[in-house]
């Protein structure tokens, strides 16, 4: 695989891992994928560290869930069911894998091994990432930040007709707002780059340069 192909693989991994980070945190958590070009001993050390962090997180999560009041835990699970949060893990995982698959296959459309690699990675990722475990992981987080009274009020709100409508409308508002913000930011960036082209030609490629050396991570 050439440098361009590796760049697209790394870009796809960043998107996939970032999606899982957003899922687990619920906020803007951006996780950067490790570079494909790593020395064996560096990879081994990182892998061992990752296993330690994961094991510690699992133990802490299980212990925290055990300490949550049973009635409150039931309300947390009900709130996650009503809001659709309990199914978000699988949805985001599938979307992330789709992004990764597209990044790999689009980089080498005529290479049959690109699709084989994407399929193999997707299968391995699904094997190692259980979206259902997210529910158990975040229950202590709900417990930490929401009181029993908060949960009951939220349940009453989201179970109401208006609350159900908001669950359908707000994600669309957020999605369209993100698109609008991205469009404005992209326009501002292009205009800024155009203004700086004459002063910093070594940093701002011309149109002919971009055609000769297209970016691989988009």
GITAQUI-V232983 format. One line per field, one symbol per residue. phi: phi as a letter, one per 20 degrees, with the letter a starting at -180 (. if undefined). burial: b if it has 9 or more other C-alpha atoms within 8 Angstrom, else e. A space follows every 10 residues. Layout:
BEGIN
phi->???
burial->???
END
This chain:
BEGIN
phi->.fffffffff ffffffffff ffffencfed deffffecfg ffffffffff ffffffffff ffffffefgg ffffffffff ffenffefgf ffffffffff gffffffbfe dfffffffff fgfffffedd ffffgffegf fgffdceffg ffffffffef gffffffeef gfffffffff ffffffffff fffffegfec ffddffffff ffcffddc
burial->eeebbbbbbb bbbbbbbbbb bbbeeeeebb eeeeeeeeee eebeeeeeee eeeeeeebee bbebbeebee ebbebbbbbb bbeebbbbbb ebbeebbebb bbbbbebbee eeebbeebbe ebeeeeeeee bbebbbbbbb ebbeebeeee bbebbebbbe eebbeebeee eeeeeeeeee eeeeeeeeee eebeebbeee beebbeeebb eeeeebee
END
